[in-house]
Amino acid sequence: MTFESRSAKLKHWCWINDALLPEDRAQVSLFDRGYLYGDGLFETLRAYGGKVFRLERHFARLKDSALEIGLSLSLDLQQLERMVTELLHANDMSDAYLRLTVSRGIGVGPLPSVSVTPTTSLFLRPLNLPSPMEYENGWKGLLVESSLSAGAQLSRLKSLNYLDKVLAKMKAQEAGAQEAVLTNSRGEIAEATTCNLFILKGRRLLTPALSAGLLAGITREAIIELAPGLFLEAEETALRPDDIFTSDECFLTNSIVEIMPLTELDGKWIGNGRRGPLSATCQRAYRELVKRELNG
């Protein structure tokens, strides 16, 4: 059966290792270390018009993280590009959320075998984005103390050990907020559960330093690059909750949502409780950057 006829008959295809399969036939072993121990990594990708924004940066982060934990990747950037293209084609999508997961592979016991083969999967879903009203009015946040340790190795990795953030997100939802803002063991702001955080004070664009124990997002990186062109002075520094409350504006960033204003935290307004002009400018500048790089 040809690729075209398979994709015409069935939707919701995914990759498991080197096989493109219908999702209802996709299986991962009960003894996979990702399932047993959270021993693996993942990347969240967004496709625009059939192309993933900064796929090479996502892959570079994955590669660096894999090297740090001694996980041998079984794919390269060119293979990943092909997987993304064929998966979008098979599912007849051009704009999508994609999730790439790499576990260490099959093996029982804390110590992995040196010969274990990684398990790689890639699936997608239609984009389920916030409403235009949310992008204009912003999100509410809840401060949550987390287990993040300043400078900890695992905090810098997009690993499958995600329970602390799942629980924080649940607390935020119970409080009527869309996102939890996490503090580390020193009481500093680290990140949100699925986003990085920026605050604006005058023309200074401040974001927590990597030493706070956060994951360095691809969108975070892009915003820091854009700052000089927006006449903003970007700075990575230690931030505490009071810095958010005394800021002019605050926003969150990730690859799917892009830039979301944070206008309320723990029931208190940030700034005037509305999306600020610089947040709106950053939203537009980021979307223009995406268009330039993908259409260039």
C-alpha positions as CSV (number, residue, x, y, z in Angstrom):
1,M,0.0,0.0,0.0
2,T,1.4,3.4,-0.9
3,F,1.9,6.2,1.5
4,E,-0.8,8.3,-0.3
5,S,-3.4,5.5,-0.1
6,R,-2.7,4.8,3.6
7,S,-3.1,8.5,4.5
8,A,-6.3,8.6,2.5
9,K,-7.9,5.7,4.3
10,L,-6.9,6.5,7.9
11,K,-6.1,9.6,9.9
12,H,-4.3,10.1,13.2
13,W,-1.0,8.5,12.2
14,C,2.1,8.6,14.4
15,W,5.7,7.5,14.4
16,I,7.0,4.8,16.7
17,N,10.8,4.5,16.0
18,D,11.1,4.1,12.2
19,A,7.5,3.1,11.6
20,L,4.6,5.4,10.6
21,L,1.5,3.8,12.1
22,P,-2.2,4.5,12.8
23,E,-2.4,5.6,16.4
24,D,-4.6,2.6,17.3
25,R,-1.8,0.3,16.3
26,A,1.0,2.2,18.1
27,Q,2.4,0.4,21.1
28,V,5.2,1.0,23.6
29,S,6.5,-1.8,25.8
30,L,5.3,-2.2,29.3
31,F,9.0,-2.4,30.2
32,D,10.0,0.8,28.5
33,R,12.1,2.9,30.9
34,G,10.1,6.0,30.0
35,Y,7.0,4.4,31.4
36,L,8.8,2.7,34.4
37,Y,11.1,5.5,35.5
38,G,10.4,8.7,33.5
39,D,13.8,8.0,31.9
40,G,13.6,10.1,28.8
41,L,13.1,13.5,27.2
42,F,10.6,15.3,25.1
43,E,10.1,18.3,22.9
44,T,6.9,20.2,22.1
45,L,6.8,21.6,18.6
46,R,4.4,23.9,16.7
47,A,3.9,23.6,12.9
48,Y,2.9,26.6,10.9
49,G,1.8,25.9,7.3
50,G,3.6,22.6,7.3
51,K,6.9,23.8,8.9
52,V,8.0,23.7,12.5
53,F,9.4,27.0,13.8
54,R,13.1,26.5,14.8
55,L,13.1,22.8,14.6
56,E,16.9,22.8,14.6
57,R,16.9,24.6,17.9
58,H,14.5,22.1,19.4
59,F,16.7,19.2,18.1
60,A,19.8,20.9,19.4
61,R,18.3,21.1,22.9
62,L,17.2,17.5,22.8
63,K,20.7,16.4,21.6
64,D,22.4,18.4,24.4
65,S,20.0,17.0,27.0
66,A,20.5,13.5,25.7
67,L,24.3,13.9,25.9
68,E,24.0,15.1,29.5
69,I,22.1,12.0,30.7
70,G,24.0,9.5,28.5
71,L,21.1,8.7,26.2
72,S,22.1,7.8,22.6
73,L,19.7,9.3,20.1
74,S,18.7,7.1,17.2
75,L,17.8,10.0,14.9
76,D,19.4,13.1,13.4
77,L,17.9,16.4,12.4
78,Q,17.3,15.4,8.8
79,Q,15.4,12.3,9.9
80,L,13.3,14.4,12.3
81,E,12.5,16.8,9.5
82,R,11.3,13.9,7.3
83,M,9.2,12.5,10.1
84,V,7.5,15.8,10.7
85,T,6.8,16.3,7.0
86,E,5.4,12.9,6.5
87,L,3.3,13.0,9.7
88,L,1.7,16.3,8.8
89,H,1.0,14.9,5.3
90,A,-0.4,11.6,6.6
91,N,-2.8,13.5,8.9
92,D,-3.7,16.1,6.3
93,M,-2.6,18.9,8.7
94,S,-0.4,22.0,8.2
95,D,-0.9,23.7,11.5
96,A,-0.5,21.4,14.5
97,Y,0.9,20.6,17.9
98,L,3.5,17.9,17.8
99,R,5.1,16.0,20.6
100,L,8.5,14.2,20.2
101,T,9.4,11.8,23.0
102,V,12.6,9.8,23.4
103,S,13.0,7.3,26.2
104,R,16.1,5.3,27.0
105,G,14.3,2.2,25.8
106,I,13.4,-1.2,27.3
107,G,14.9,-2.3,30.6
108,V,13.9,-3.1,34.2
109,G,16.0,-1.9,37.1
110,P,17.4,1.5,38.0
111,L,20.7,0.9,36.1
112,P,20.1,0.8,32.3
113,S,21.9,-1.6,30.1
114,V,24.7,-0.1,28.0
115,S,23.2,-1.8,24.9
116,V,19.6,-0.5,25.3
117,T,18.0,1.0,22.2
118,P,16.0,4.2,22.6
119,T,12.3,4.4,21.9
120,T,11.3,7.4,19.8
121,S,7.8,8.5,19.1
122,L,6.2,11.5,17.4
123,F,2.5,12.3,17.3
124,L,0.4,15.4,16.6
125,R,-2.9,17.0,17.4
126,P,-4.8,20.0,16.0
127,L,-3.9,23.2,17.6
128,N,-6.1,24.1,20.6
129,L,-5.1,27.7,21.2
130,P,-6.3,30.2,23.7
131,S,-9.1,32.5,22.4
132,P,-8.3,36.0,21.0
133,M,-9.9,37.4,24.1
134,E,-7.3,35.5,26.3
135,Y,-4.4,36.9,24.3
136,E,-5.9,40.4,24.8
137,N,-7.0,40.1,28.5
138,G,-4.2,37.8,29.7
139,W,-4.2,34.9,32.1
140,K,-4.5,34.6,35.8
141,G,-1.6,32.9,37.7
142,L,-1.1,31.2,41.0
143,L,2.2,31.2,42.9
144,V,3.2,27.6,43.8
145,E,6.2,26.5,45.8
146,S,8.0,23.8,43.8
147,S,10.7,21.2,44.2
148,L,12.9,23.0,41.7
149,S,16.4,23.5,43.1
150,A,18.5,26.4,42.0
151,G,21.2,25.1,39.6
152,A,19.8,21.5,39.6
153,Q,20.7,19.4,36.5
154,L,17.3,17.9,36.0
155,S,15.5,21.3,36.1
156,R,17.4,22.3,32.9
157,L,16.2,19.2,31.0
158,K,12.8,18.7,29.3
159,S,12.5,15.3,30.9
160,L,9.6,12.9,31.4
161,N,9.8,13.6,35.1
162,Y,6.9,16.1,35.1
163,L,4.8,15.3,38.1
164,D,5.7,18.4,40.1
165,K,4.4,20.6,37.2
166,V,1.3,18.5,36.7
167,L,0.4,19.0,40.4
168,A,1.1,22.7,40.2
169,K,-1.1,23.1,37.1
170,M,-3.9,21.2,38.9
171,K,-3.6,23.6,41.9
172,A,-3.8,26.6,39.5
173,Q,-6.9,25.2,37.9
174,E,-8.6,24.6,41.2
175,A,-7.9,28.2,42.1
176,G,-9.4,29.5,38.9
177,A,-6.1,30.4,37.3
178,Q,-4.8,29.2,33.9
179,E,-1.1,28.8,35.0
180,A,1.0,28.2,38.0
181,V,4.1,30.4,38.6
182,L,6.8,28.2,40.3
183,T,9.2,29.4,43.0
184,N,12.4,27.4,43.6
185,S,14.0,26.3,46.9
186,R,15.4,29.9,47.4
187,G,12.0,31.5,46.9
188,E,13.0,32.9,43.5
189,I,10.7,32.8,40.5
190,A,11.8,30.0,38.2
191,E,9.2,29.5,35.5
192,A,5.6,28.5,35.0
193,T,4.5,24.9,34.5
194,T,4.7,25.0,30.7
195,C,6.1,28.5,30.1
196,N,8.9,30.8,30.8
197,L,8.2,34.2,32.3
198,F,9.2,37.8,31.5
199,I,8.5,41.1,33.3
200,L,8.8,44.6,32.0
201,K,10.1,47.5,34.1
202,G,10.3,50.6,32.0
203,R,12.4,49.5,29.0
204,R,14.0,46.6,30.9
205,L,12.9,43.1,29.9
206,L,13.7,40.8,32.8
207,T,13.5,37.0,32.9
208,P,14.7,34.5,35.5
209,A,18.3,33.4,35.0
210,L,19.0,29.7,34.2
211,S,20.6,29.4,37.7
212,A,17.0,29.6,39.1
213,G,16.5,26.0,37.9
214,L,14.4,26.6,34.8
215,L,14.1,25.0,31.4
216,A,15.4,27.4,28.7
217,G,12.6,27.7,26.2
218,I,13.0,28.2,22.4
219,T,10.5,31.0,22.5
220,R,12.3,32.6,25.5
221,E,15.4,32.5,23.4
222,A,13.7,34.2,20.5
223,I,12.2,37.0,22.7
224,I,15.7,37.8,24.2
225,E,17.0,38.0,20.6
226,L,14.1,40.4,19.6
227,A,14.5,42.7,22.6
228,P,17.2,45.1,21.2
229,G,15.1,45.7,18.0
230,L,12.2,46.7,20.3
231,F,14.4,49.1,22.2
232,L,14.3,46.8,25.2
233,E,17.2,45.9,27.4
234,A,16.9,42.1,28.0
235,E,18.5,40.8,31.2
236,E,18.5,37.3,32.9
237,T,18.5,37.9,36.6
238,A,17.1,36.6,39.9
239,L,13.5,37.5,40.4
240,R,11.2,37.2,43.3
241,P,7.4,37.4,43.5
242,D,7.5,41.1,44.6
243,D,9.3,41.8,41.3
244,I,6.2,40.6,39.4
245,F,3.8,42.6,41.5
246,T,5.8,45.8,41.1
247,S,6.4,45.3,37.3
248,D,4.7,47.3,34.6
249,E,3.8,44.2,32.6
250,C,4.3,40.4,32.7
251,F,4.0,37.7,30.0
252,L,4.5,34.0,29.5
253,T,6.2,32.3,26.6
254,N,6.1,28.8,25.0
255,S,6.2,27.3,21.6
256,I,2.5,26.6,21.3
257,V,0.9,29.6,23.0
258,E,3.7,31.9,21.8
259,I,3.3,35.0,24.1
260,M,0.5,35.2,26.7
261,P,0.1,38.3,29.0
262,L,0.0,37.4,32.7
263,T,-2.3,40.1,34.2
264,E,-3.1,38.7,37.6
265,L,-1.2,36.7,40.2
266,D,-2.7,35.3,43.4
267,G,-5.7,37.5,42.9
268,K,-3.7,40.7,42.6
269,W,-3.4,42.7,39.4
270,I,-0.1,43.0,37.6
271,G,0.3,46.5,36.3
272,N,-3.2,47.8,35.6
273,G,-4.5,44.3,35.2
274,R,-4.6,44.4,31.4
275,R,-2.3,43.5,28.6
276,G,0.3,46.2,28.3
277,P,1.5,47.9,25.2
278,L,5.0,46.3,25.2
279,S,3.5,42.8,25.7
280,A,1.3,43.5,22.6
281,T,4.4,44.7,20.7
282,C,6.3,41.5,21.7
283,Q,3.3,39.4,20.5
284,R,3.4,41.0,17.1
285,A,7.2,41.0,16.8
286,Y,7.3,37.2,17.6
287,R,4.6,36.4,15.0
288,E,6.5,38.5,12.4
289,L,9.7,36.6,13.3
290,V,8.0,33.2,12.7
291,K,6.7,34.3,9.3
292,R,10.1,35.6,8.2
293,E,12.0,32.5,9.2
294,L,9.4,30.0,7.8
295,N,8.8,31.9,4.6
296,G,12.3,33.1,4.0
